[in-house]
C-alpha cells in the first residue's frame, strides 16, 4: 500500500458513516449522511473533484474537523496547494502540538506549505509530525520532505542560469498540457491535453473533448507556434484517453499511451506505436511484449543502451522499489521488445519516478522519492556504458516548489521543454491545479579567434594573410580557413571545440610566424586573441656606393639596432658590424673609437649610462668575433656631443642649415613640436671614428635596412609606430607638457605617442583618448619588488571609444574592463602593476593600447603609455 493509499483509507474511515460506501445511501439516512456516503464512494474511486464537492456541501450542514481534514487532503490531491493550506491551517490552528488526533494530516500540511515555497513553516510542521509518528516508512517520507525543504531554502533563485518561459497562449489552454515532444526537424510540437485549446470549445462536454488527446502545433515561417490541432482517429480513438507522445530519433515512429482511467488514476495503460507515410501517421498498434494489461506501461521514450535501441517507460509492475519505477525494454528489430529491465535502485526510489527522457548518454526524469523543492523535481543520471551515475538535481529554474516533469532536449541539446504546474501558468481552477508547457534555450558554448598582423615596430600590417588549420594528434585535418586582406589587419575566425589549432601569419614582404593553441576543456565561451609581429625580409641589395672615412671623423653606423631601452645587439646590427669587422682585418694597424649618443631629453646620468652600455655592447660583439680588444675604445657620450648639421641633413630639413649644432637651447627655439622631435631624432646615433692607422679608408655606403635609403643619420628604430620621432632611450617627461590639455576647440592636441599624431585623418569619426599622464617614473625599485600605476584618460573625440586589447611585457599586469564603451567626454583609467622579479637592469617599459576603431589604413587606433624604473639589486 502506498503512502497516498494509506492516508486515503484513514480519511475514509475517520467518520462513523464512512462504512456506507455504496452508490445509493441507506433508507432513512439523513441528507448529511447521504452526502458523506456519496463523497466517500467518489473518493474511493479516485473521483477527487466530485468527492470534494460533496464533502464541502456536507460541511455547510455540519462543520466537523474530520470534514476539514478531508477537504484539505482532496485539495492537495487536486494540487490546489493554497486551498489545502487554508484547510489545514484551520484544522490545526487551535490544536496543541501534542494533539495527535490528525497527525497523519500534518504530513500533507507540511507538503502543501513546501509546494508553495514556504519552507520554514513546512519544516516546523513536518517536525511536529515526526514527534508522534512511529511507522518507519512514514517517518522516512517526512524526513525526505524536510531535506527537500532545506534544499529549497538553500538554492539560489535560478541555479540553472537558463530562462524557463511559459509557451504562448496560442498553444496553451486552461486545462493541463502534458508530455511535449518535438518532431525530428523541429517544426512540429506534439503534446497531450484533456481539452482543446480553442476557448470556444472549453465548455463542451461531449466525449470527444472529455478525454485526453494528442495535439500538434506547427511552427510558421516567423518561428511562432500556431494554434494546435488534434491528431486524427488513427491515433486519437473516440472515448479513449490518448497521451504521452514520443518521437523516435529518425522521426518515423510515434509512441503514445492509450489509457483507461478510474477517476483521476489510470487502471489500464498500454504503449502504442504509429508509423508515418506521406499521408501522415498511420493507425496505431499496441507494442508487442509490453504491458498487455498485466501492469501499467506509461510515458514511452526511445533511447540507446549498449549500442542498441531501447524503449524507456514507467510502470508499477511487481518487483519495483516503490510506486512507479523506470524500466527499459531492448528493441528486437521486428517491432517487438524484449523483457523489461528495471533501471535499479540507483535511479528508482521508494516514491514515484516518472517521465524518463534519454539524450546523449543522459537520462532525465522526475521523482518525489529524492529531496525536492516541492512535489516532483527533475533529476538527471549519466550512463557510462555499464552503470548509472548517482542522480543529480537540475537546480532551481528547471525546478520549482510545484511539480516539474517531462524534461526534454532536442537538436544539439540547446532547445528544450518541460511541464510544470508552478504559479504563473494558465489553470481552470486553482493557481497550481494544471500543468503547462514551458520552453527554454541553453546558450551555446562557442570559441573564436581574433588575429592581428603587425610589423616589429607595432604598426598595423595590411595586405597580409592568416591561415587557420585544425589539428588532431599533431596532424592537420580538413576544415581549415585562410583569409587574405587588401585593407585592414584584423582577422576573425569561428572555432570548433575540442581541437588543437595551428595559426600562420604571413605577408609577402615579411617572414611568416606560427602560433599554436587549443579549445579543449572549455567550460565557458572564450575568445582567443593573438598578434603576430612579423620580421621584415631583407631588401635586395642596392648598387654599391662608397664613402670615404677620414681619421678623427665620426661616421654613423646605420644599422646598429637595439630593443626598447636595452643594450643588447640585435641580429639586424650585424650588417654594419660585419663590415666593421672586415675593415679591422683589412687594416690591422687601425685603432677605432665606438661611440653612442642620446638626445638631451631625460636625466643626464641615465642617458650617459645607457649610451655607455650600448657602446660597450658593440665593442663586446667585435671582441667575440675576433677583433683585438686593444684596438677599440668604447665611449658613451650621452647627450654631451650634439649633432652638427651636415649639407645632406640641411637638404632634408629646410628649417636647418649646414653647421647648426643641435643643442637643447637650439631645439627649444624651433617653431613647433614636429621640428623639435626631428632634431631630437638626429641627435640619437651610433658612430665609429679612426683614432690610429690609415688617415682615410673607403667603404661601401651604409644603407638603412628598413627603407633602403642612403642616410647619414640612423633612424630611430625604437620610435613610436607611425611617428618615427619618440626615443625609447630615457625616462621622459613628455607628458608634463601635455597633461591636463582640455581645449575648447576641436580637435584636441594629439600626443606624439598616439598613432593618429601627425596623420591626415578625419578625426570627427575617430575616438581620441587624451591621457593626463603618458609617462610614470617609478624611481628606485628593489629587485623582486612591485609597483602599481594608474593612467587616467578622457575620450575627447565625437564617437564612442572601446579598447580591444592592451599589451605589455610579461613583467606588467594590466587591469581594465575591455567590454566597456567610453562615450564622448567620458573618463576612464587603466591600472598596471610592475613586477621586477625577472629584471636585471633599469628600463623604460611600453604599454600598447589598441582600440577597436581603425584609421584610414584599416589599422587599429593605438595609444602608447610608458613607465620607467631604476633597478636596485
C-alpha positions in Angstrom: 0.0 0.0 0.0 1.5 3.4 -1.0 1.5 6.3 1.3 -1.3 8.0 -0.6 -3.5 4.9 -0.4 -2.8 4.6 3.3 -3.8 8.2 4.0 -6.9 7.9 1.8 -8.0 4.8 3.8 -7.5 6.7 7.1 -9.7 9.6 5.8 -12.5 7.3 4.6 -12.6 5.5 7.9 -12.5 8.6 10.1 -16.3 9.2 10.3 -18.9 6.8 11.7 -20.8 6.8 8.4 -17.7 6.1 6.3 -18.6 2.4 6.1 -21.5 3.4 3.8 -19.7 3.3 0.5 -22.5 2.1 -1.8 -23.7 4.5 -4.5 -27.3 4.6 -3.1 -27.5 5.9 0.5 -29.3 3.7 3.1 -33.0 4.2 3.5 -33.8 6.5 6.4 -30.4 8.2 6.4 -30.2 12.0 6.8 -29.2 14.3 4.0 -25.8 14.8 5.7 -25.2 11.1 5.9 -26.2 10.7 2.2 -23.7 13.4 1.2 -21.0 11.7 3.2 -21.7 8.3 1.7 -21.7 9.6 -1.9 -18.5 11.6 -1.2 -16.7 8.5 0.3 -17.7 6.5 -2.8 -16.4 9.1 -5.2 -13.1 9.3 -3.2 -12.7 5.5 -3.1 -13.0 5.6 -6.9 -10.4 8.4 -7.3 -13.0 10.9 -8.4 -11.4 13.7 -6.3 -13.3 16.7 -7.7 -16.7 15.1 -7.2 -15.8 13.9 -3.7 -14.5 17.3 -2.8 -17.8 19.0 -3.9 -19.9 16.6 -1.8 -17.7 17.0 1.3 -17.9 20.8 1.0 -21.7 20.5 0.7 -21.8 18.3 3.8 -19.5 20.8 5.7 -22.1 23.5 5.1 -24.6 21.4 7.0 -22.3 20.3 9.8 -18.8 21.9 10.5 -16.8 19.0 11.7 -13.0 18.9 11.9 -12.9 15.5 10.2 -14.5 17.1 7.1 -12.0 19.9 7.2 -9.2 17.3 7.1 -10.9 15.5 4.1 -11.4 18.7 2.2 -7.8 19.9 2.8 -6.4 16.5 1.7 -8.5 16.4 -1.5 -7.4 20.0 -2.4 -3.8 18.8 -2.0 -4.6 15.8 -4.3 -6.1 18.2 -6.8 -2.9 20.3 -6.5 -4.8 23.3 -5.0 -2.0 23.9 -2.5 -3.3 27.2 -1.3 -6.7 25.6 -0.7 -5.1 22.8 1.2 -3.0 25.2 3.3 -6.1 27.2 4.3 -7.9 24.0 5.4 -5.0 22.6 7.3 -4.4 26.0 9.0 -8.0 26.0 10.2 -7.7 22.3 11.3 -4.5 22.9 13.4 -5.0 26.5 14.5 -6.5 25.6 17.9 -4.7 22.4 18.4 -1.6 21.9 20.6 1.5 20.3 19.0 0.9 17.3 21.4 -2.6 16.7 20.0 -2.3 13.6 17.7 -5.9 13.4 16.5 -5.0 14.4 13.0 -1.3 13.8 13.0 -1.4 11.9 9.6 -2.7 15.2 8.1 0.3 17.2 9.4 2.4 15.4 6.8 0.3 16.8 4.0 0.0 20.1 5.7 3.8 20.3 5.6 3.9 19.2 1.9 1.3 21.8 1.0 3.4 24.5 2.6 6.5 23.2 0.8 4.7 23.2 -2.6 4.2 26.9 -2.1 7.8 27.6 -1.2 7.0 28.3 2.4 10.0 26.2 3.6 10.4 27.5 7.1 6.8 26.8 8.1 6.9 23.4 6.2 9.9 22.2 8.2 8.3 23.2 11.5 5.0 21.3 10.7 6.9 18.2 9.4 9.0 18.1 12.6 5.7 18.2 14.7 4.5 15.2 12.6 7.7 13.3 13.3 7.3 13.7 17.1 4.2 11.5 17.0 4.7 9.1 14.0 6.3 5.7 14.7 5.8 4.0 11.3 9.4 3.7 9.8 8.1 4.2 6.2 6.1 7.3 7.1 9.0 8.8 9.2 11.3 8.2 6.2 8.9 10.1 4.0 8.6 13.0 6.3 12.4 13.2 6.8 12.8 13.3 2.9 10.3 16.2 2.7 12.3 18.1 5.4 15.5 17.6 3.4 13.7 18.8 0.2 12.5 21.9 2.1 16.1 22.6 3.2 17.2 22.2 -0.4 14.6 24.8 -1.4 15.9 27.1 1.3 19.5 27.0 0.2 19.2 27.0 -3.6 19.6 30.4 -5.3 16.6 31.6 -7.3 17.9 30.2 -10.6 20.8 27.9 -10.3 20.3 26.6 -13.8 21.1 30.1 -15.3 18.6 29.3 -18.1 15.4 31.3 -18.6 12.4 29.0 -18.5 9.4 30.6 -20.1 5.8 29.5 -20.5 4.6 28.8 -24.1 2.3 31.4 -25.7 -1.4 31.4 -25.2 -2.0 30.4 -28.8 -0.8 26.9 -27.8 -1.8 26.6 -24.2 -5.4 26.3 -22.8 -6.7 26.4 -19.3 -6.5 22.6 -18.9 -3.3 20.7 -18.4 -0.9 20.1 -21.2 1.4 17.1 -20.9 4.5 15.4 -22.4 5.7 17.8 -25.1 7.6 16.0 -27.9 9.3 17.8 -30.8 9.5 16.3 -34.3 12.8 15.3 -35.8 13.0 18.5 -37.9 11.9 20.8 -35.1 8.8 22.0 -37.0 6.1 20.3 -35.0 5.3 20.1 -31.3 3.2 17.2 -30.1 1.6 17.1 -26.6 -1.5 15.7 -24.9 -4.3 17.6 -23.1 -7.7 17.0 -21.8 -9.4 19.8 -23.7 -8.8 21.6 -26.9 -7.0 24.9 -26.5 -9.7 26.6 -28.5 -11.6 28.8 -26.0 -14.8 28.3 -27.9 -14.8 24.6 -27.0 -13.8 24.8 -23.4 -17.4 24.4 -22.2 -18.1 21.4 -24.5 -18.9 18.3 -22.5 -19.1 15.6 -25.3 -16.9 12.6 -25.2 -14.6 13.9 -27.9 -13.2 16.7 -25.7 -13.8 15.0 -22.4 -10.9 12.6 -22.9 -7.2 13.2 -23.2 -6.0 13.5 -26.8 -2.7 14.2 -28.6 -2.4 17.6 -30.4 0.2 19.1 -32.7 1.3 22.7 -33.1 3.2 23.7 -36.2 5.8 26.4 -36.3 5.3 29.1 -39.0 7.9 30.9 -41.1 8.3 33.5 -38.4 9.2 30.8 -35.9 6.0 31.1 -33.9 3.9 28.1 -32.8 0.4 28.0 -34.3 -2.9 27.0 -32.7 -2.8 23.3 -32.1 -5.0 20.7 -33.8 -5.8 17.1 -32.6 -4.3 14.2 -34.5 -6.7 12.0 -36.5 -8.6 8.9 -35.4 -5.6 6.8 -36.4 -4.0 8.0 -33.1 -6.9 9.6 -31.1 -9.6 7.0 -30.8 -13.1 8.2 -29.7 -13.8 7.7 -26.0 -10.3 6.5 -25.3 -7.7 8.5 -23.4 -4.6 9.1 -25.6 -1.5 10.7 -24.0 2.3 10.8 -23.6 3.6 11.2 -27.2 7.2 10.5 -28.1 9.1 10.5 -31.4 11.8 8.1 -32.5 15.2 9.6 -33.4 14.6 9.2 -37.1 11.2 10.9 -36.9 9.4 7.8 -38.4 7.6 6.4 -35.3 5.2 8.0 -32.9 4.9 6.2 -29.5 2.0 7.0 -27.2 -0.3 5.7 -24.4 -3.9 4.6 -24.6 -5.4 4.5 -21.1 -8.5 3.7 -19.1 -9.0 5.9 -16.0 -10.9 5.4 -12.8 -11.4 9.0 -11.7 -8.1 10.6 -11.7 -6.0 7.4 -11.7 -5.1 5.0 -14.6 -6.2 1.4 -14.2 -5.1 0.3 -17.6 -2.2 1.8 -19.7 -0.6 0.4 -22.8 2.0 1.6 -25.2 1.1 2.0 -28.9 3.2 3.0 -32.0 2.3 4.6 -35.3 4.4 4.7 -38.4 4.3 7.6 -40.8 3.8 7.9 -44.5 3.1 10.8 -46.9 -0.5 11.0 -45.6 0.6 11.3 -42.0 0.5 9.0 -39.0 -0.9 5.5 -39.7 -3.2 3.6 -37.4 -1.5 2.8 -34.1 -0.8 -0.7 -33.0 0.0 -2.0 -29.5 3.7 -2.6 -28.8 4.3 -6.3 -28.6 5.8 -7.5 -25.3 5.0 -4.6 -23.0 2.1 -4.4 -20.5 -0.8 -6.0 -22.2 -3.0 -5.2 -19.1 -0.7 -7.1 -16.7 0.7 -3.9 -15.4 0.6 -0.2 -16.3 3.1 0.9 -19.0 3.3 4.7 -19.2 5.4 7.5 -20.8 7.4 5.7 -23.5 10.7 7.3 -24.7 13.2 5.9 -27.2 16.8 5.7 -26.2 20.0 3.7 -26.7 22.0 1.4 -24.3 24.9 -0.9 -25.1 24.8 0.4 -28.7 21.2 -0.8 -29.3 17.9 0.9 -29.4 15.7 0.5 -26.2 12.4 1.9 -25.1 12.3 3.5 -21.7 8.9 3.6 -19.9 7.3 3.9 -16.5 5.5 1.0 -14.8 4.0 -0.2 -11.5 4.9 -3.9 -12.2 5.7 -6.1 -9.2 9.4 -6.2 -8.1 10.0 -2.5 -8.2 11.3 -0.2 -5.5 8.2 1.8 -4.7 5.4 3.5 -6.6 6.2 4.0 -10.3 9.6 2.8 -11.5 11.5 3.5 -14.7 12.2 0.4 -17.0 13.7 -0.2 -20.4 13.0 -2.9 -22.9 15.5 -3.8 -25.7 14.2 -3.5 -29.2 14.2 -6.8 -31.1 14.1 -5.2 -34.5 10.9 -6.7 -35.7 8.5 -4.3 -34.0 8.6 -6.2 -30.7 10.6 -5.6 -27.4 12.3 -7.9 -25.0 11.7 -8.4 -21.3 11.5 -5.1 -19.4 14.5 -4.4 -17.1 14.3 -2.2 -14.0 16.9 0.6 -14.0 17.8 -0.3 -10.5 17.9 1.4 -7.1 20.5 4.0 -8.2 17.7 5.6 -10.2 14.4 4.2 -8.9 13.2 5.2 -5.4 10.5 4.3 -2.9 8.5 7.2 -4.4 7.3 7.7 -8.0 10.0 8.0 -10.7 8.4 9.2 -13.9 8.8 10.9 -17.3 12.1 9.4 -18.5 13.9 11.1 -21.4 17.2 9.9 -22.8 19.5 12.3 -24.6 23.2 11.9 -25.5 24.0 9.4 -22.7 22.0 11.2 -20.0 18.6 10.1 -18.6 16.4 13.0 -17.3 13.5 12.0 -15.1 11.2 13.4 -12.4 10.8 12.0 -8.9 9.3 12.6 -5.5 11.5 9.9 -4.0 14.5 12.1 -3.7 14.8 15.5 -2.0 12.7 18.0 -4.0 11.9 21.7 -3.8 8.2 20.9 -4.0 6.3 17.9 -5.4 8.2 16.2 -8.2 11.6 17.6 -9.3 13.7 16.9 -12.4 16.9 14.9 -11.9 19.4 13.5 -14.3 21.8 10.5 -14.3 24.6 9.7 -16.7 25.1 6.3 -18.4 28.8 5.4 -18.6 28.2 2.2 -20.7 27.9 -0.1 -17.7 26.0 1.7 -14.9 24.1 4.9 -14.0 25.6 7.7 -12.0 24.1 9.0 -8.8 21.1 11.2 -9.8 21.8 15.0 -9.7 19.2 17.7 -9.0 18.7 20.1 -12.0 18.5 23.1 -9.8 16.1 26.0 -9.4 14.7 27.4 -12.6 14.2 24.0 -14.1 12.6 23.0 -10.8 10.2 25.0 -8.6 8.1 24.4 -5.5 5.4 22.8 -7.7 5.6 19.6 -9.8 8.2 19.7 -12.6 8.5 16.9 -15.1 8.6 15.8 -18.8 12.1 17.5 -19.3 13.1 17.2 -23.0 16.1 18.3 -25.0 16.3 18.5 -28.8 18.6 19.3 -31.7 22.1 19.6 -30.3 20.8 19.9 -26.8 20.3 23.6 -26.7 16.4 23.7 -27.0 14.1 22.1 -24.6 10.7 21.8 -23.0 9.3 20.8 -19.6 5.9 20.8 -17.9 5.0 22.3 -14.6 2.1 23.5 -12.5 4.1 26.3 -11.0 2.3 29.6 -10.3 2.0 31.9 -13.3 0.6 29.4 -15.7 -3.0 29.0 -17.1 -5.3 27.0 -14.9 -9.0 26.3 -15.0 -9.4 26.0 -11.2 -6.7 26.9 -8.7 -3.4 28.6 -9.5 -1.5 25.3 -9.4 -4.0 22.7 -10.5 -2.9 22.3 -14.1 0.3 21.6 -16.0 1.6 24.0 -18.7 4.4 23.5 -21.2 7.5 25.6 -20.6 10.3 26.2 -23.1 14.0 27.1 -22.6 17.0 27.7 -24.7 20.6 27.0 -23.4 23.3 29.4 -24.6 25.7 27.6 -26.9 29.3 27.3 -25.8 31.4 28.9 -28.5 35.0 29.7 -29.2 36.5 32.2 -31.7 39.9 33.7 -32.6 40.9 37.2 -33.3 44.3 37.7 -35.0 46.2 40.9 -35.8 49.1 41.4 -38.1 51.8 43.9 -37.2 55.3 44.9 -38.0 58.0 44.5 -35.4 57.6 48.2 -34.8 53.9 47.5 -33.9 52.4 49.2 -37.0 49.3 47.5 -38.4 50.4 45.4 -41.4 47.9 45.4 -44.3 47.9 43.2 -47.3 48.8 40.0 -45.4 47.1 36.7 -44.8 46.3 34.4 -41.8 45.9 30.6 -42.2 43.9 28.6 -39.6 44.5 24.8 -39.5 42.7 22.4 -37.1 44.8 19.6 -35.8 44.2 16.1 -34.3 47.1 14.2 -32.8 49.5 16.7 -34.4 48.1 16.1 -37.8 46.3 18.8 -39.9 42.7 17.8 -40.6 40.2 19.2 -43.2 38.3 22.3 -42.2 41.0 25.0 -42.3 40.5 28.6 -43.4 42.7 31.2 -45.0 41.9 34.9 -45.0 43.6 37.4 -47.2 43.1 41.2 -46.7 43.9 44.1 -49.0 42.8 46.5 -46.3 42.9 46.1 -42.5 45.0 43.8 -40.3 42.3 42.1 -38.2 41.3 38.5 -38.9 38.3 36.8 -37.2 37.7 33.0 -37.2 35.0 30.8 -35.6 36.4 27.7 -34.0 35.3 24.2 -33.2 35.5 22.9 -29.6 38.0 20.2 -28.5 40.5 20.9 -31.3 44.2 21.8 -31.4 44.9 24.7 -33.9 47.9 26.0 -35.8 47.7 29.6 -37.0 50.1 31.1 -39.5 50.5 34.8 -40.1 52.1 35.8 -43.4 52.9 38.7 -45.7 54.8 38.8 -49.0 57.5 41.2 -47.6 57.8 39.6 -44.1 58.8 36.2 -42.7 55.8 34.1 -41.6 55.2 33.2 -38.0 53.2 30.4 -36.3 51.0 30.2 -33.2 49.5 27.1 -31.5 46.6 26.9 -29.2 43.5 24.7 -28.4 39.9 24.8 -27.5 39.9 21.7 -25.2 38.0 21.6 -21.9 36.3 24.9 -22.2 33.6 25.4 -19.5 32.5 28.8 -20.9 32.6 30.7 -24.2 36.0 32.1 -25.0 37.7 34.4 -27.5 41.4 33.8 -28.1 43.4 36.9 -29.2 46.8 36.7 -30.8 49.0 39.3 -32.6 51.8 38.5 -35.0 54.8 40.8 -35.1 56.4 39.8 -38.4 60.0 40.4 -39.2 60.7 42.1 -42.5 62.6 40.3 -45.2 65.8 41.9 -46.2 65.6 44.3 -49.2 67.5 43.4 -52.3 71.0 44.9 -52.1 71.4 48.2 -53.9 74.1 49.0 -56.3 77.3 49.6 -54.3 78.2 53.2 -53.5 81.2 54.2 -51.4 82.1 56.7 -48.7 85.5 57.9 -47.6 86.1 58.0 -43.8 88.9 60.3 -42.6 90.9 60.0 -39.4 89.1 61.6 -36.4 85.9 61.9 -38.5 82.8 60.4 -36.9 80.9 58.1 -39.3 77.4 56.9 -38.4 76.7 53.2 -38.3 73.3 52.9 -39.9 72.1 49.5 -38.6 73.2 49.3 -35.0 69.8 48.4 -33.6 68.7 48.0 -30.0 65.4 46.8 -28.5 63.4 49.3 -26.4 65.6 50.7 -23.6 68.1 47.8 -24.0 71.7 47.5 -24.9 71.7 44.0 -26.4 72.8 43.8 -30.0 70.0 42.8 -32.4 70.7 40.4 -35.4 70.0 43.3 -37.8 73.1 45.1 -36.5 75.4 42.5 -37.9 75.3 44.2 -41.4 77.3 47.1 -40.0 79.3 45.1 -37.5 80.4 42.5 -40.1 81.5 45.4 -42.3 83.5 46.9 -39.4 85.0 43.6 -38.5 86.2 43.2 -42.2 87.7 46.7 -42.1 89.6 45.9 -38.9 91.0 42.8 -40.6 91.8 44.8 -43.8 93.6 47.5 -41.8 95.4 45.6 -38.9 97.1 48.8 -37.7 93.8 50.7 -37.3 92.5 51.7 -33.9 88.9 53.0 -33.6 86.6 54.6 -31.1 83.0 53.3 -30.9 80.6 55.9 -29.5 76.9 56.2 -28.7 74.9 59.4 -28.3 71.5 60.3 -27.0 69.4 63.4 -27.3 69.2 66.0 -24.5 65.8 64.8 -23.1 65.6 62.9 -19.8 68.1 62.7 -16.9 71.7 63.3 -17.8 73.0 60.4 -15.7 70.6 57.9 -17.2 71.4 59.0 -20.8 75.1 58.7 -20.0 74.8 55.2 -18.6 72.6 53.9 -21.4 75.0 55.3 -24.1 78.0 53.6 -22.4 76.2 50.3 -22.2 75.3 50.4 -25.9 78.8 51.4 -26.9 80.2 48.5 -24.9 77.7 46.1 -26.4 79.1 46.9 -29.8 82.7 46.5 -28.6 81.9 43.1 -27.0 80.4 41.8 -30.3 83.6 42.7 -32.2 85.8 41.1 -29.5 83.7 37.9 -29.5 84.1 37.8 -33.3 87.9 38.0 -33.2 88.8 41.7 -33.1 91.6 42.6 -30.7 90.4 44.3 -27.5 93.3 46.8 -27.6 92.3 48.2 -31.0 89.0 49.6 -29.8 87.7 52.1 -27.3 84.1 52.3 -26.3 82.7 55.7 -25.2 79.2 56.8 -24.2 78.8 60.5 -24.7 75.2 60.6 -23.5 73.8 64.0 -24.6 77.1 65.9 -24.4 78.0 65.9 -28.1 75.1 67.4 -30.1 74.9 66.6 -33.7 76.3 69.1 -36.2 74.0 69.5 -39.2 75.7 68.4 -42.5 74.8 69.5 -46.0 72.9 66.3 -46.6 70.8 66.9 -43.4 70.2 70.6 -44.4 68.8 69.4 -47.7 66.3 67.1 -46.0 65.0 69.7 -43.4 64.5 73.2 -44.7 64.5 74.8 -41.3 68.1 73.6 -40.6 71.3 75.0 -42.0 74.6 73.3 -42.5 76.8 73.9 -39.4 73.8 74.2 -37.0 74.6 72.5 -33.7 71.5 70.7 -32.3 71.9 71.7 -28.6 68.9 71.7 -26.2 68.6 75.5 -26.5 68.7 75.4 -30.3 66.0 72.7 -30.3 63.7 74.5 -27.8 63.8 77.6 -30.1 62.4 75.7 -33.1 58.9 76.6 -34.3 56.8 73.5 -33.5 56.8 70.1 -31.8 57.4 68.2 -35.0 60.6 70.1 -35.8 61.8 69.6 -32.2 61.2 65.8 -32.4 63.1 65.6 -35.7 66.0 67.4 -34.1 66.0 65.1 -31.1 65.9 62.2 -33.5 69.0 63.5 -35.4 70.9 63.6 -32.1 70.4 59.8 -31.4 73.2 57.9 -33.3 76.0 55.3 -33.0 79.3 56.2 -34.6 82.8 54.9 -35.4 86.0 57.1 -35.5 89.5 56.2 -36.7 92.0 57.1 -33.9 95.2 55.5 -35.3 96.3 53.8 -38.5 95.2 54.9 -42.0 94.4 58.5 -42.5 91.4 57.5 -44.6 89.6 54.5 -45.8 86.9 53.9 -48.5 83.8 51.8 -47.5 80.6 50.9 -49.3 78.0 53.4 -48.3 75.8 52.1 -45.4 72.1 51.9 -46.1 69.1 51.9 -43.9 67.8 48.3 -43.7 64.3 49.4 -43.3 63.9 51.8 -46.3 67.0 51.2 -48.4 67.6 55.0 -48.5 71.0 56.4 -48.1 71.1 58.4 -44.9 73.8 59.8 -42.9 71.9 59.6 -39.6 70.5 56.3 -38.5 66.7 56.5 -38.0 65.3 55.7 -34.5 64.1 52.1 -34.9 62.7 52.1 -31.4 60.3 55.0 -32.1 56.6 55.0 -31.5 54.8 53.4 -34.5 53.6 56.0 -37.1 55.9 58.9 -35.9 59.5 57.8 -36.1 60.3 60.5 -33.6 59.9 59.4 -30.0 63.0 57.9 -28.4 63.0 55.0 -26.0 66.3 55.9 -24.5 65.4 57.6 -21.3 62.8 58.3 -18.7 60.9 61.1 -20.5 58.8 63.9 -19.1 57.0 64.4 -22.4 53.7 64.1 -20.5 54.5 67.1 -18.4 53.9 69.5 -21.3 50.7 67.6 -22.4 49.0 66.9 -19.1 45.5 68.3 -18.4 45.1 69.6 -22.0 41.4 70.3 -22.4 41.0 72.5 -25.4 37.6 74.1 -26.0 38.1 73.8 -29.8 38.1 70.5 -31.7 40.2 68.5 -32.3 42.3 68.4 -29.1 46.0 68.4 -29.4 47.2 64.8 -30.0 50.2 63.3 -28.3 53.2 62.0 -30.4 52.6 58.6 -28.7 49.2 58.3 -30.4 49.1 56.6 -33.8 46.9 59.5 -35.1 49.6 62.1 -34.3 50.7 63.9 -37.5 48.3 61.8 -39.7 45.9 63.2 -42.2 42.7 61.6 -40.7 39.1 62.6 -40.3 39.2 63.0 -36.6 35.4 63.6 -36.5 34.9 59.8 -37.0 37.6 58.5 -34.5 37.8 58.2 -30.8 40.5 60.5 -29.3 41.9 59.3 -25.9 43.7 62.1 -24.1 45.7 60.9 -21.2 46.6 63.1 -18.2 49.9 61.3 -18.0 51.6 59.0 -20.5 54.9 58.5 -18.6 55.3 57.5 -15.0 58.7 57.4 -13.2 58.7 54.8 -10.5 62.2 55.8 -9.3 64.2 53.2 -7.4 62.7 49.7 -7.4 64.4 46.9 -5.4 64.7 43.7 -7.4 61.8 41.4 -6.6 59.5 44.3 -5.7 56.4 45.6 -7.5 54.8 48.9 -8.1 51.2 49.9 -9.0 50.4 52.7 -11.5 47.2 54.4 -12.7 46.8 56.1 -16.1 43.7 58.2 -16.4 42.2 59.5 -19.7 39.2 61.0 -21.3 37.6 60.4 -24.7 37.8 63.8 -26.3 36.5 62.5 -29.6 33.0 62.7 -31.0 32.4 59.0 -31.3 32.4 56.2 -28.6 35.7 54.5 -27.8 36.3 50.8 -27.0 39.6 49.3 -26.1 40.1 46.0 -27.9 43.5 44.9 -26.5 46.1 46.1 -24.0 49.6 44.6 -24.4 52.7 44.9 -22.3 55.7 42.8 -21.3 55.4 39.8 -19.0 56.6 41.9 -16.1 53.4 44.1 -16.4 49.9 43.1 -15.3 47.2 45.4 -16.7 43.7 45.7 -15.3 41.0 47.1 -17.5 37.4 46.1 -18.5 37.7 45.7 -22.3 34.0 45.3 -22.6 33.4 48.9 -21.5 32.5 51.6 -24.1 33.6 55.2 -23.4 31.2 57.8 -24.7 32.5 61.3 -25.8 33.8 63.2 -22.8 33.7 60.1 -20.6 36.7 59.4 -18.5 38.4 56.1 -17.6 41.5 54.6 -16.1 44.0 51.8 -16.7 45.7 50.2 -13.8 49.1 48.4 -14.2 51.4 46.6 -11.8 55.1 46.2 -12.5 56.9 43.1 -11.1 60.7 43.4 -11.1 61.4 39.8 -10.2 62.8 38.8 -13.6 64.6 42.1 -14.3 68.4 42.7 -14.2 68.7 46.3 -15.3 66.9 49.6 -15.3 64.5 50.1 -18.2 61.6 52.1 -19.7 58.6 49.9 -20.4 55.8 50.5 -23.0 52.1 49.6 -22.6 50.3 49.5 -26.0 46.6 50.1 -26.2 44.7 49.0 -29.3 41.2 50.4 -29.9 38.5 48.5 -31.9 38.2 51.6 -34.3 40.5 51.7 -37.3 42.1 54.5 -39.1 42.1 55.2 -42.9 44.7 52.4 -43.4 42.5 49.9 -41.7 44.9 49.6 -38.7 43.6 49.9 -35.2 44.0 53.3 -33.5 46.8 52.8 -31.0 47.9 54.7 -27.9 51.2 54.2 -26.1 51.9 54.6 -22.3 55.3 54.3 -20.7 56.9 53.9 -17.3 60.5 53.7 -16.1 62.4 52.5 -13.1 65.9 52.3 -11.6 66.6 48.8 -10.5 68.4 48.3 -7.2 69.9 44.9 -6.6 
